[in-house]
């Protein structure tokens, strides 16, 4: 069926008459097929680029709304600072150990709520969860093996 749809649309795009495809039993309107292709392409673009980007923007907005006075933040420029005041459109952030350096920064430049790592030890990255093809969580095989060995 899918190959028939592709064949019908390719004959329309190439300028061939639709009589050859309708003789094979297809009988679909070529204009309808082009419109269907456009809809499918836009749906794929939406689900693979627009929707994840909106989700990420929503998460960042929630993070920025959750910032409160006293939080250490990481800015998009790479600077760490401590929030000392919050206004309608910006945060007043204190940089460094000098308590007199306070700079207003727009809220969109806050990247994360995070303490700076002032030691020589690398940050431990969280282990990502294993997911299957459709986003369902896989069972951890190591835990199953450990539980069977313990018995």
Order of alpha helices (4+ residues) and beta strands (2+ residues): alpha-alpha-alpha-alpha-beta-beta-beta-beta-beta-alpha
